[in-house]
Amino acid sequence: MNTLSRIIQIAGRECRILVFKNPIYLFCMVLIPITVIFFMTSVLSNGQAVELPVGVVDQDNTATSRQLIRKLDSFQTSHVVGHYANVNDARNAIQRGEIYAFLFIPEGTTGGLSLSRQPKISFYYNSAFIMAGSTTFRDLKTVATLGSAGVGQQKLSAIGKTEHEIRAFLQPISLDTHLVSNPWSNYNVYLSTSMAPGLLMLMMFLISAYSIGTELKFGTSHEWMRMADGNSIVAVIGKMIPQTIVFLLVFYGFEFYIFYVLDFPHPGGVWPILLLGLLAVLSSQSFGIFLFGLAPSLRMSMTLCSLLAMLGFSMSGCTFPVFAMDGALQLLSWIFPLRHYYMIYQINIFNGFPLLYAWPYWAMLIVFMILPFFVMRNIYRAMLVYKYIP
């Protein structure tokens, strides 16, 4: 029997396992990814978070302080849901998860403003929630700035300054902001295109390591190697082919949904999307196989896959820029496939630059695909010698 026939025979055996013998494959390869895709894209279906609950501690209780509160409540992204007697009550409300931030207006604020004594208006926000924290921080800072500008406007108007002069004094530089490729400031475009693929890659890591480890667990490793005539490369390729097809269908379905149903911006065109989807699936599976080869144990390999996949969210740059990290962490970020996926998406798909601009990241995805060949000897030895320990 030639090599191709053995691969097809092993692939058929794997199809029977996927469909009839172990329902966890269907659950992890299809149901969870589809649920994640629709959950991630529907949470931010409005483009950005709106009506985030915030609180107020107004100890001044004047017309000026009430005007500041009304301005805060008028923002689309913030909604004043509670008035608290003191800072401790408001802080406890943040800790209970009732509000994301609160504005503290101390007694004497209005009098201090009128007498140019620079009273302090404080605001507190929960930065544990990245999006909610940054959004409420922006609104609270804007309200504080508007408060001081309002008093300054009244003073300048009282001494006879014109409206044009007042505007030039209070805001000498006017900002005209244009967001590149995302003029709607749609957070769904920024987050769903990185977080959802990261979770899909997590499933690919785990399933790749799990499918090989279960050969040891269920005592079928000798049969598997016998079908491959002792060739671990043939055995792994035959086992991965059905999983690759399923993962590709799910990943391409995800890309079609976000780019052509939700109409996320993709000036780079369709070919980078298709190529990135293919390399993302193959590199993720290869990385899972490589981790199993390093630690040929079902428990240990899946632990490593979970750990590195979760660290990948932080090291990819989608939540915190990698160039702002410590030098050692910047170097470490290269071992995470999600980092390279995210950079290729940003450069070639989202911004539409040629593929050559992201060649190091394309090359790294190909390197991940080569890694399993360095651990094939370990996998072969594990299948024939090792015994599964629960």
C-alpha positions in Angstrom: 0.0 0.0 0.0 1.5 3.3 -1.0 1.7 6.4 1.2 -1.3 8.2 -0.3 -3.5 5.2 0.3 -2.3 5.0 3.9 -3.1 8.7 4.4 -6.6 8.2 3.0 -7.2 5.2 5.1 -6.2 7.0 8.3 -8.3 10.0 7.3 -11.3 7.8 6.9 -10.6 6.3 10.3 -10.4 9.8 11.8 -13.7 10.8 10.1 -15.4 7.9 11.8 -14.0 9.0 15.2 -15.1 12.6 14.6 -18.6 11.7 13.6 -19.6 8.5 15.5 -17.2 7.8 18.4 -16.4 11.0 20.2 -19.0 13.8 20.3 -16.5 16.3 21.9 -15.0 16.9 18.4 -18.3 18.2 17.0 -18.8 20.3 20.1 -15.3 21.9 20.1 -14.8 22.1 16.4 -18.2 23.4 15.3 -20.6 24.3 18.0 -18.3 26.3 20.3 -16.6 28.3 17.4 -20.0 29.2 15.9 -21.3 30.3 19.3 -18.2 32.3 19.9 -18.4 34.0 16.5 -22.1 35.1 16.9 -21.6 36.0 20.6 -18.5 38.3 19.9 -20.1 40.0 16.9 -23.5 40.5 18.5 -22.2 41.9 21.8 -20.9 45.0 19.9 -23.5 45.0 17.2 -24.1 48.7 17.8 -20.5 49.5 17.0 -19.6 50.6 20.5 -20.9 50.3 24.0 -23.7 52.8 24.9 -25.5 53.8 28.1 -22.7 52.6 30.4 -23.9 53.1 34.0 -22.0 55.7 36.0 -22.6 57.4 39.3 -22.3 60.9 40.8 -21.2 62.2 44.2 -22.5 65.8 44.2 -21.6 67.5 47.5 -21.7 70.9 46.0 -25.4 70.6 44.9 -25.5 73.9 42.9 -26.9 74.8 39.5 -23.4 74.5 38.0 -22.8 71.0 39.4 -26.2 69.8 38.3 -25.4 71.2 34.8 -22.2 69.1 34.7 -24.2 66.0 35.7 -26.8 66.7 32.9 -23.9 67.0 30.4 -22.5 63.7 31.6 -25.9 62.0 31.2 -26.4 63.4 27.8 -23.4 61.5 26.3 -24.4 58.5 24.2 -21.9 56.2 26.0 -22.7 57.2 29.6 -25.8 57.1 31.7 -26.1 58.4 35.2 -27.9 55.7 37.2 -27.1 56.7 40.8 -26.4 59.6 43.2 -24.3 58.7 46.2 -23.8 60.5 49.5 -20.0 60.0 49.6 -17.1 58.5 47.9 -17.2 55.2 49.9 -20.7 54.5 48.8 -19.8 55.1 45.1 -16.6 53.0 45.4 -18.7 50.1 46.9 -21.1 50.4 43.9 -18.1 50.0 41.5 -16.9 47.0 43.4 -20.4 45.4 43.3 -20.4 46.0 39.5 -23.4 48.4 39.6 -21.5 51.2 37.9 -18.2 51.5 35.9 -17.2 55.0 37.1 -18.4 58.0 39.2 -17.8 61.7 39.2 -17.0 63.4 42.6 -17.9 67.1 42.9 -16.8 68.4 46.3 -18.5 71.1 48.2 -17.4 74.6 47.2 -16.6 73.7 43.6 -18.8 76.4 42.1 -17.5 79.1 44.5 -14.0 78.1 43.7 -14.6 78.3 40.0 -16.0 81.8 40.2 -13.1 83.0 42.3 -10.4 81.2 40.1 -9.2 79.0 43.0 -8.9 75.9 40.8 -11.2 73.5 42.8 -10.6 69.8 42.1 -13.2 67.7 40.5 -12.3 64.0 40.8 -13.5 61.0 38.8 -12.9 57.3 39.4 -13.3 54.5 36.9 -12.8 50.7 36.8 -9.9 50.0 34.4 -10.4 46.2 34.8 -12.9 46.5 32.0 -10.8 47.9 29.2 -13.5 49.2 26.9 -15.9 50.4 29.7 -13.1 52.0 31.6 -11.6 53.9 28.7 -15.0 55.0 27.5 -16.2 56.3 30.8 -12.8 58.0 31.4 -13.2 59.9 28.2 -16.6 61.1 29.1 -15.7 62.1 32.6 -12.6 64.0 31.4 -14.7 65.8 28.8 -17.2 66.8 31.5 -14.5 68.2 33.8 -13.0 70.1 30.9 -16.4 71.5 29.9 -17.0 72.7 33.5 -13.9 74.8 33.6 -14.5 76.1 30.0 -18.1 77.1 30.9 -16.9 79.3 33.8 -14.1 80.8 31.6 -16.7 81.6 28.9 -18.8 83.5 31.4 -15.9 85.5 32.7 -14.6 86.4 29.2 -18.1 87.3 28.1 -18.5 89.6 31.1 -15.4 91.6 30.2 -16.7 92.1 26.6 -14.9 89.4 24.6 -16.6 88.3 21.4 -17.7 84.7 20.8 -14.9 84.2 18.3 -12.3 85.5 20.8 -13.7 83.3 23.6 -13.5 80.2 21.4 -10.0 80.9 20.3 -8.9 81.4 23.9 -10.6 78.3 25.3 -9.7 76.0 22.4 -6.7 77.5 20.6 -6.3 74.3 18.5 -9.3 72.6 16.9 -9.0 68.9 16.2 -10.3 67.4 13.0 -10.1 63.6 13.6 -10.3 61.0 10.8 -10.1 57.4 11.9 -8.1 55.3 9.3 -10.3 52.6 7.6 -12.9 52.8 10.4 -14.5 56.3 10.4 -17.5 55.0 12.4 -15.2 54.1 15.4 -16.8 50.7 15.4 -15.3 48.7 18.2 -16.8 45.5 16.6 -14.3 46.0 13.7 -11.4 46.2 16.1 -12.2 43.5 18.6 -14.2 40.8 16.8 -11.5 40.4 14.1 -8.9 39.6 16.8 -10.7 38.0 19.8 -12.8 35.6 17.8 -9.9 34.2 15.7 -7.9 33.9 19.0 -10.6 31.7 20.5 -10.8 29.6 17.2 -7.1 29.1 17.4 -7.4 28.0 21.0 -9.8 25.3 19.8 -7.4 24.2 17.1 -4.5 24.0 19.6 -6.5 21.9 22.0 -8.1 19.6 19.4 -4.8 18.9 17.7 -3.1 17.8 20.9 -6.2 16.1 22.2 -6.7 13.9 19.1 -3.1 12.6 19.3 -3.2 12.2 23.1 -6.4 10.2 23.0 -4.6 7.5 20.9 -2.7 6.8 24.1 -5.6 7.2 26.4 -7.8 4.7 24.6 -5.0 2.3 23.7 -5.3 2.7 19.9 -1.8 4.2 19.3 -0.3 0.9 18.0 -3.2 0.4 15.6 -2.8 4.0 14.4 1.0 3.6 13.8 0.4 0.2 12.2 -1.9 1.8 9.6 0.8 4.3 8.8 3.4 1.5 8.5 5.4 3.1 11.4 5.7 6.5 9.7 4.6 9.1 12.2 4.5 11.8 9.5 2.0 9.8 7.5 0.0 9.1 10.7 -0.3 12.7 11.7 -1.1 14.0 8.2 -3.9 11.4 7.8 -5.3 12.3 11.3 -5.2 16.1 10.7 -6.8 16.2 7.2 -10.4 15.8 8.3 -9.9 18.3 11.2 -8.2 20.8 8.8 -11.2 20.6 6.4 -13.7 21.3 9.3 -11.6 24.1 10.7 -11.2 25.7 7.3 -14.9 25.6 6.7 -15.5 27.2 10.1 -12.8 29.8 9.7 -13.8 30.8 6.1 -17.4 30.9 7.3 -16.3 33.4 10.0 -14.4 35.5 7.5 -17.3 35.5 5.1 -19.7 36.5 7.9 -17.6 39.5 9.2 -16.4 40.8 5.8 -19.4 40.2 3.5 -22.4 40.0 5.8 -21.4 42.5 8.5 -19.4 44.4 5.9 -16.3 45.0 8.0 -13.7 47.1 6.0 -11.3 44.9 4.0 -9.6 47.0 1.3 -6.9 44.4 1.0 -9.3 42.2 -1.0 -10.3 38.5 -0.9 -7.0 36.7 -1.7 -5.2 37.9 1.5 -8.3 36.8 3.5 -8.3 33.3 2.0 -4.5 32.9 2.3 -4.5 34.1 5.9 -7.4 31.8 6.8 -5.5 28.8 5.4 -2.2 29.6 7.1 -3.9 30.4 10.4 -5.6 27.0 10.5 -2.5 25.1 9.4 -0.1 27.0 11.7 -2.5 26.6 14.7 -2.8 22.8 14.2 1.0 22.5 13.7 1.6 24.4 16.9 -0.7 22.1 18.8 1.1 19.0 17.3 4.5 20.6 18.2 3.5 21.1 21.8 2.3 17.5 22.1 5.6 16.4 20.7 7.5 18.5 23.3 5.4 17.1 26.2 3.9 13.8 24.9 1.2 13.6 27.6 -2.5 14.4 27.0 -2.8 16.4 30.2 0.5 18.3 29.9 0.2 19.2 26.2 -3.4 20.5 26.6 -2.2 22.6 29.5 0.6 24.1 27.4 -1.8 24.8 24.6 -4.3 26.5 26.9 -1.6 28.6 28.6 0.0 29.8 25.4 -3.3 30.4 23.7 -4.5 32.6 26.5 -1.2 34.5 26.7 -1.5 35.1 23.0 -4.4 37.5 23.6 -2.2 39.7 25.6 0.9 39.3 23.4 -0.9 39.8 20.1 -1.1 43.5 20.4 -4.9 43.7 20.1 -5.4 44.9 23.7 -2.0 46.6 24.4 0.6 47.6 21.8 3.5 45.3 21.7 6.0 48.1 20.9 5.1 49.6 24.3 6.0 46.4 26.1 9.4 45.5 27.6 12.0 44.4 25.1 12.0 40.8 26.3 8.2 40.7 26.0 8.4 42.1 22.4 10.8 39.2 21.5 8.5 36.7 23.3 5.5 37.9 21.2 6.9 36.2 18.1 6.2 32.7 19.5 2.4 33.3 19.4 0.6 32.6 16.1 -2.2 35.0 17.0 0.3 37.9 17.0 1.2 37.2 13.4 -2.4 36.7 12.4 -3.3 40.0 13.9 -0.4 41.9 12.3 -1.2 40.4 8.8 -4.9 41.4 9.3 -3.9 44.9 10.3 -1.4 45.5 7.5 -2.7 43.6 4.5 -6.5 43.3 5.0 -7.6 46.2 7.2 -5.2 48.8 5.7 -4.8 47.2 2.3 -1.0 47.3 2.0 0.7 44.7 -0.3 1.6 41.3 1.2 5.3 42.2 1.1 4.8 44.8 3.9 4.0 41.9 6.3 6.4 39.3 5.0 8.0 38.5 8.4 4.6 37.6 9.8 3.7 35.5 6.8 7.1 33.7 7.2 6.5 33.0 10.8 3.2 31.3 10.1 5.0 29.1 7.7 7.7 28.4 10.4 4.9 27.2 12.7 3.8 24.8 10.0 7.3 23.3 9.9 7.7 22.8 13.7 6.0 19.4 14.0 8.7 17.8 11.8 11.2 18.4 14.7 9.1 16.4 17.2 7.9 13.5 15.0 10.4 11.1 16.6 9.0 12.0 20.1 5.5 11.3 18.9 6.5 8.0 17.4 8.2 6.9 20.5 5.3 8.0 22.7 2.8 6.1 20.6 4.7 2.8 20.9 6.4 3.0 24.3 4.5 5.4 26.6 1.6 4.3 28.8 -1.3 6.6 29.5 -1.4 7.7 33.2 -4.8 9.2 34.2 
